[in-house]
Amino acid sequence: MFANYLIGLREGLEAALVVSILIAYLVKVGRQDRLVLVGGGVALAVAVSVGFGALLTYTSTTLLADFRSQEIFGGTMSAIAVLFVTWMVFWMRRTARGMRAELDGRLASALELGAFAVALTAFLAVAREGLETALFFWSAVQAAGSTTTPVIGFSLGIVTAVILAWLLYRRSVRLNLARFFTWTGAGLIVIAAGVLAYAVHDLQEGGVIGGLGTLAFDVSDQISPGSWYGALLKGVFNFTPQTTVAQAIAWTAYLVPVMAVFFLGHRLRSGEPSQSSQPGPAGAAGQVPPIPSESTS
């Protein structure tokens, strides 16, 4: 549940912050009459994202009748989800400070073009987050092997994100968002590594990758999948007591370099300490704390 809660919290907060930026800009320029258009665009983006997740489920369980096709589809989609979430984690790390100015500029242009452009701007801004989240969450559910618990965890994460974004907008709480996105990004990388290992196992069962019977380790006697700690390792790291060599290689080959680049690459490019090491509100100065003040200025 924790892994899916983190997905909902992280991705939900990103989308909620985008919405708060759009709302704040409209309030700032006195165009509250366009808020309903933003709401419509956001609602459509959410509907499309949910529909995309339903389509993935329908395709994997109904359209693909044989086991081999289902495994190949699941493994391929999970690998694509890992690529998308990795790109998004690094994109957010790189562009978060300029996201407000970019969205403000897009919305200013949309206001000049008309109502449809405003709704389209809101839709596109949220749909990108929503489609990526739907794909990654679907892959995480497939890796978990169950539905109820992941859905509960994801839903709680979304609810927490919405409440947190509202409190930030109302200036009721302060949060070092640079640090938040750094550590949740690291958490998503760990989860993505597990999803990639699951994708490799699916592709092995589908016959695309060999070595299904070649195990890197088997700790079934020590870690029972039915135990609470086995369930915890499965839910957070997608750990399986029987891991093939290909899975272990994929997990390590992804996690080690990606995590190293995530934490060290930014510092090397900027020549300064990373945002995660900057104390206090300064680390988040370029992100959401200024948004509410703009909306009330």
N, C-alpha and C positions, 0 to 999 in steps of 0.2 A: 504493500500500500504506500510506503514512504516514497518509493521511486515515482509512482504515478502522482502522488501529492506534489512532489517537487516539479514534475512536468507541468501540472496544472497551475501551480503557484508562479513558476518562472514565466511560462508562456502567457498565462493569463495576465500577469502584471505588465508584461511588455505591451500586450494589446490594450489593456486598460490605460496605460500611460499615453499611448498614441491617441486614444479617444479623449483623454483629459487635455492633451495639447490642442487638439482641434476645438474642443469646447472653449478652452481658455482664450484662444485667438478670436473666436467669434464674439465672446463677451467683451474682450478688449476693444474690438473695433465697432462694437455696438450693433452687431448683426445677429442678435438672438433669434430673429425670425428664421434663420437658417439652421437652427439647432435640430429641428424636426427632420431636416434633410440628412444631417449627419447621423441622427438616430436611425433613419431608414437605411442608410448605407451600411451602418454597423450591423443592423439586424439582418440584412441580406447576406452580409459576409459570414455571419454566424450560421445562418441557414445553409449556405453553400458548404461551409466547413463540415457541419454535421452530416449533410448529404453525401459529401465525399467519403467520410468515415463509414457511413452506411453502405455506400457503393463498394468500398473495399471489402467489407464483411460479406456482402451479398456475393461478390465475385468469388471470394475464397471458399465460401461454404455451399454455394448453389450452382454457379455457372461452371465451376471446375469440378467435374464429377469424380475423377480418379485421384488417388492419393498422391501420385507423383507430380501431377500438375499443380495440386494445391501446395505442396511443399516448395516447388520451384517458384510459384507466385509469391508465397509468403516470404521466402528467402530473398527474392529479388526486391520486393517492396521494403523489407527491413533494411537491406543494404542501401537503398535509395534514401530511406528515412535517416540513416546515419549520416549520409552525405549532406542532406539538407540541414539537419540540426547542427552539424559541425560548422557548416558555412554560416548559419544564423548566429551561433555563439560568437564566432570571430567577428562577424559583421556588427553585432551589437557592441562588442568590446571596442571596435574601431570607430564607429560612427555615432555612439550614444550622445556624445557631447554636441554634435551638430544636428541631431535629429529634430530638435525643436525648430531651429531656423529653417531646415529643409521643409518640414511639414507646414510651417507658417507661410513659406513662399508658395508652396503648392496650393494651399487653401486661398491665399490672396488672389492667385491667378484664376482659381475656380470661381471665386465670387464675381469676378469680372465677366466670366463666360456664361454664368447662369446657374439655375437650380440643379439641373442634371449633373453639371460638372462638380458641384459641391458634394452631391450624394455619391458620385463616382469616386471622388478623392477619398472620402471616408471608407467606401467599400474596398478600394484597392489597398489602403493603408492597413486595414484590419484583416482582409482576406489572405494576405501574404502570411501573416502570423497564424491565422486559423487553419489554412490548408497544411502548413508545415506541422502544426500541433496535432491535427487529426491523423496525419500519416505516422508521426512518431508515437503518438498514443496508441494507435492501432497496432503498431509493431511491438510496443511494450506489452500490450495485452496478449498478443500472440505468444510472446516469449514467456509471460507469466503462466500461461496455460489455463487461465480462468478469466471470468468477466466481472463478477460482482464486486470483489474486493478492489481491483484496479479502478473500476468506475467510481466507487465510493471515494477512493483516495484522490482521483483526478477531480471529482466534483468539489470536494473539500478544498483542494488547492485553488480552483477557480473562484470559489466563494471568498476564500481568504484574500486572493489577489484583488478582487473587486472592492472588498471592504478596505484593504490597505490603500488602494489607489484613491478611494473616496476620502479617506482620512488625510492622505498627503495633499490632495487637492484643497481640502478645507483647512489645511495647515494645522490639523489637530495632532499630527505626529511628525517627527523628523526621522529620516532614514538615510544612511549613507548608501545611496543606490549604486555607486561605483563598486563598493565592497560587496553589496548584495549580488550584483550581476556577476562579479568575479567568482564568488564562491558557488553560487547556483550554477554558473557556467561550468565550473569544474565538476560539480555534481552531475550535470547533464552529460559531460564527456565520459564519466565513469559508467553511467547508465547506457550511453551509446555504445560503449565497448562491449557491454553485455548483450545488447541487441545485435551487434555485429557477430558475436560468437553464436547467437541463436540463428542468425541468417546463414552462417556457414553450415551449421548442423542441418538446417532445412534443405540447403542445396546438396548436402551430402546424402540426405534421405531421398532427394529427388534424382540422384545419380549424376548431378552436374559436377560435383567435387567428390573425389575418391577418399579413401581412408576412414570410412565410417566405423570400421571395427578396430582401428588403431587408436588406443587410448593413451593420452598423456598421463592420466592418473585415474584411479578408481577408489574413492573414499566412501563408498556406500555404507560400509560397516561402521565407519566413524561418524558420518553425517547422514542421518536418515532424512530423506526428502519430506517425510511427514512430521518431523520434529519442529519445534518453534524456531530453533536456530537455523534449521535447514530452510524453513519457509522465509526467514529473515534474509538469509544469504541469497535465496532465489529472487525475492522481491526487490532487493536493493542492487545486487550485483549480477543478477541472472546466473548465479553460480549453480552448476549441476555437479553432483558427486561423480558422475561419469563424464569426463571431458575428453574429447578427441584431440589428437595432436594438432589438427588443422584449426580447431576452435581455440586452443591455447595460443597458437601462433598468431591468429587473427586478433585476439584480445590484446596480446602484448604488443604486437606491431602497430596497433591503433593507439592504445592508451598511452604508452610511453612517449612517443614523439609528439603526439597531439597535445598532451598535457604539458610537455616541456616547452613547446612553441607558445602555448596559451599563456604560460606564466613568464617565460623568459623573452619571448619574441617582442612583446610590447616594450619591455624595458630596454632591449637592445636597439629597437628602432627609435625610441624617443630619447635615449641617453639619460633618462631620468628614472627614479623609482616608479614602479607600476602604480596604477590608481588604487589597487587594493592595499598598498602600504601607506597611503596618504591618510592621516588621521582626520577625524571630525568631519564637519559638513563640507570642507573644501573638496574632498574627494568626489562629492556629488554635486558640486556647484554648477556644473554644466548640464545637469539633467533636470530632475523634476522639482526640487524645492523652489526654483524661480517661477515655475508655471503658475501656481496660485497667486503669487504677488502680481504677475502680469495681468491676471484676470480681474484683479481688484484695483489696478492702478488707474 
